[in-house]
Amino acid sequence: NQTKKPVRSILRPTTVGEPEVAITIKPLEESARTQHSLDPKMGEQVEVPFSLAVLDMADAQGHQSPSTLASLSHACQEWGFFRVANHGIPRELLGCVSSLSKELFSLPPHSKDKAGPSSSLKTYTPPFIVSPFFESFRVSGPDFAGSAKSTAERLLEEPRAEF
């Protein structure tokens, strides 16, 4: 019988006149999520229950203060992986970003290599460079939008405004 993890809150001091901000982290129910995994001994898929912390930003909406960012940084360092709830990003935007990301990653290897390690851009990391499970496109600052646009222009046959 597993004991439930407690709800944890991170509260950071704020500057004078700034509202106090709390970011609450709470675990999901163990049965709420299952991960399908290959059992190495049996060679078959098994369901493995797991819990994932939830970073609830409801109390932090509109407060992009140093204390809010420090709380988020602390959560990243302490928990590493978590789901962010009540972040205020519209579902439509999340869907669009997800769709465009899938489109880029589904390009054939010869197309993605145009932005790969041997290209002048060096923004694409193919699988097996870091790990068989890691593939990435990255953008570089300070002009993140310009970096993303350069990569998209190199990869796509025709320029598209949504990239």
C-alpha positions as a printed Julia matrix, in Angstrom:
163×3 Matrix{Float64}:
  0.0     0.0     0.0
  1.62    3.23   -1.18
  1.29    6.4     0.82
  0.11    9.44   -1.1
  2.54   12.26   -1.63
  1.49   15.5     0.04
  0.44   18.58   -1.84
  3.4    20.91   -1.89
  3.38   24.66   -2.3
  6.24   26.93   -3.11
  5.97   30.41   -1.7
  8.62   32.97   -2.45
  9.05   36.35   -0.78
  8.05   39.3    -2.92
  9.19   42.88   -3.15
  7.32   45.59   -1.25
  3.89   46.24   -2.74
  3.93   43.11   -4.89
  1.25   40.49   -4.18
  2.43   37.25   -2.62
  2.47   34.45   -5.17
  2.13   30.74   -4.51
  2.58   28.01   -7.07
  0.99   24.78   -5.91
  2.37   21.39   -6.88
  0.15   18.38   -6.29
  0.52   14.79   -7.49
 -2.01   13.14   -9.75
 -3.77   10.08   -8.46
 -1.7     6.96   -9.09
 -4.51    5.42  -11.12
 -5.04    8.57  -13.18
 -2.24    7.77  -15.6
 -0.67    4.61  -16.91
  2.4     4.2   -19.02
  2.73    1.33  -21.45
  6.1    -0.31  -21.2
  7.71   -3.37  -22.69
  8.48   -5.98  -20.04
 12.06   -7.04  -20.87
 11.63  -10.51  -19.32
  8.33  -11.37  -20.98
  8.62   -9.35  -24.22
  5.08   -8.04  -23.79
  3.51   -4.71  -22.98
  2.51   -4.05  -19.39
  0.75   -1.09  -17.8
  2.83    0.73  -15.22
  1.01    3.28  -13.03
  2.86    6.5   -12.36
  2.19    9.85  -10.79
  3.17   13.22  -12.14
  3.27   16.47  -10.22
  0.97   19.25  -11.4
  2.25   22.81  -11.4
 -0.91   24.91  -10.94
 -0.34   28.48  -12.1
 -3.87   29.7   -11.23
 -2.61   31.91   -8.41
  0.24   33.28  -10.51
 -1.79   34.49  -13.53
 -0.7    37.97  -14.47
  2.18   37.96  -11.98
  5.39   37.52  -13.95
  7.42   38.81  -11.07
 10.88   37.66  -10.05
  9.3    35.67   -7.21
  6.99   33.81   -9.6
  9.89   32.99  -11.89
 11.99   31.91   -8.9
  9.18   29.6    -7.8
  9.0    28.07  -11.26
 12.79   27.64  -11.32
 12.67   25.95   -7.92
  9.94   23.57   -9.14
 12.05   22.68  -12.18
 15.08   21.94  -10.02
 13.19   20.01   -7.33
 10.75   17.97   -9.45
 12.13   18.15  -13.0
  9.01   16.84  -14.77
  5.52   18.12  -14.14
  2.33   19.1   -15.92
  1.49   22.8   -15.96
 -2.19   23.61  -15.32
 -3.98   26.96  -15.55
 -1.1    28.53  -17.49
 -3.35   30.84  -19.52
 -2.09   29.73  -22.95
 -5.11   29.33  -25.27
 -5.86   25.75  -26.39
 -5.95   26.94  -30.0
 -2.35   28.18  -29.76
 -1.2    24.94  -28.09
 -2.92   22.94  -30.83
 -1.3    25.04  -33.55
  2.19   24.69  -32.03
  1.69   20.94  -31.63
  0.51   20.56  -35.22
  3.39   22.61  -36.65
  5.91   20.69  -34.52
  4.57   17.36  -35.76
  4.8    18.66  -39.31
  8.48   19.62  -38.9
  9.48   16.39  -37.17
  7.65   14.29  -39.78
  9.73   15.73  -42.64
 11.98   13.17  -44.34
 15.56   12.92  -42.99
 17.1    14.54  -46.09
 14.93   17.63  -45.51
 15.73   17.89  -41.8
 19.45   17.49  -42.56
 19.32   20.92  -44.26
 19.35   22.32  -40.71
 21.49   19.54  -39.22
 24.92   19.44  -37.61
 26.77   19.69  -40.95
 24.67   22.66  -42.18
 25.41   26.34  -41.58
 22.32   26.6   -39.31
 23.11   23.68  -36.96
 19.63   23.88  -35.41
 18.57   20.25  -35.94
 19.85   17.33  -33.88
 18.92   13.98  -35.44
 18.3    10.8   -33.44
 21.37    8.86  -32.23
 23.57   11.98  -31.89
 22.6    12.41  -28.24
 20.37    9.35  -27.81
 18.22    7.11  -30.01
 15.18    8.75  -28.38
 16.25   12.39  -28.77
 15.58   14.54  -31.83
 15.36   18.31  -31.65
 15.1    21.61  -33.43
 16.39   24.52  -31.39
 16.22   28.25  -31.75
 18.97   30.6   -30.67
 18.78   34.02  -29.1
 18.7    36.85  -28.77
 16.55   36.81  -31.94
 14.6    33.59  -31.21
 11.89   34.41  -33.77
 14.48   35.08  -36.47
 16.27   31.82  -35.65
 13.02   29.84  -35.91
 12.12   31.58  -39.17
 15.55   30.79  -40.7
 15.17   27.12  -39.82
 11.61   26.92  -41.19
 12.64   28.66  -44.42
 15.48   26.19  -44.9
 13.28   23.15  -44.23
 10.07   24.02  -46.04
  9.63   24.1   -49.81
  7.49   27.25  -49.62
  7.64   29.9   -46.86
  4.61   29.92  -44.56
  3.57   32.71  -42.23
  2.58   30.39  -39.36
  6.18   29.23  -38.97
